[in-house]
Amino acid sequence: MLKFTEEHEWLKIEAGVATVGITTHAAEQLGDLVFVELPEVGSTFEKGGDAATVESVKAASDVYCPLDGEIVEVNEAIVADPSLVNSDPQGAGWFFKLKLANAADADGLLDEAAYKELVG
């Protein structure tokens, strides 16, 4: 199941764990990323919490936690090579995996059609 937030994060949810990253739209708006800071494995976040930070040649931006949960894995590859987020934001450029506190909360997020409408 693929879901999106109004803050331009995507979630791919499998068995109560969401793989989270920024959308293609967000990556295009930011421009070339030069730095990524990820959360610690084992950290817990509430929906809307600042989970990660990205810096591009244009600006710095926070990546928000889309739902309540615990970080169970991070993608160290994007720390070593932030350009992965630009080249494959909804694939190899994922940020972290979040064990959802309540998987049903994902029902309140946007589906792909609603997200495309949001970004026009």
N, C-alpha and C positions, 0 to 999 in steps of 0.2 A: 504494500500500500504506500503510495507516494502522497505526501501532504506538504503544504507550504504555509508560511506565516506572512503577515503583512510587513514584517521586518526583513523579508527576503532570505529566509532560511528555508531549506528543504529538509524533509525527513523521509527516510525509507524505513518503514516499520516491519520488523520480522520477529515474531515470538516475544513481544514485549520489549524489544530493544530497537531503538531508533538510531540509524546512521544519520548524522546531521552535517550539513554543509551550507554554503551560500549558493544562491541561485546564479544561473548564467547572467541574468539581468544585473544582479548585484556586482558580479565580477567585472562586467563590462563598465558599469558606472564607476567602480573604484579605479580601474586602470591596472597597470602592471604592479603586482604585489611584490614588496621587497622584504617583508617581515611578517611572521605569523607567531603568535603566542597562544598556546593551547592550555586548557585546564589540566590539573593533576588527576590521574586516575584515582578513583575513590572519593573525589569531591562530589558533594551534592549541591544541586541548584534548584531554585524555584523558577517557575515559568517567568521569563523576562529578565532573569539574572544575567549579568555580564559574564559569559562563559569563556570567551576567547577575544583576542584582539588581532586585527590585521592592519598593516600599514602599506600604503601604496605611494607612488610618486606624487599622487594628488592629495591624499588625506589619510588619517587614521580613523578606524571605525571599530566599534564593538560588534561581536557576534553574540547574540542573545540565546539563552537556553530556551528552546521552544515550549518545553513542558517540564513539570517537576520530575526530577530523577537523579540518578547517580552515574557519573562518568565511569564507564567500564573499559574503554579503550580510546587512545588518541592516535592520530595519523602523523607520526614523526616525519614521514616523507615530505610533508608540506612545510615543516619547520626547516628542513635541510634545503628544500627547493620550493619556495613560495609560488613560483611560476606554474606549478602543477594546478593550483587553484584557478589560474587564468585559462590554462589550456584544457582542463577537464573538470569544471567546477561541480558538476553533478555526477562525477565518477571518481577517478583517482584523487581528486582534490577535496575529498570529504574531510571534515574536521575532527569529529569525535563520535563515539557510540555512547548512547544514553539509555540506561536501564530505566524504563518508565515506572514512576510510582503508581500510575493508574493509566493503563493503555487506552481506556475508553475516553480519556481526555483528548486524544487525537481526533475524535469525531468533531470537535469544535474548530479544527484548523481548516484551511482552504484546500479544495481539491485543485487539480491542475487548471481546469477551465476557469475557476474563480480567480486563481492567481494571474493567469494570462489577462483576464479582464482588468485586474487591479493595475498591472503594469502597462496596459494598453498596447 
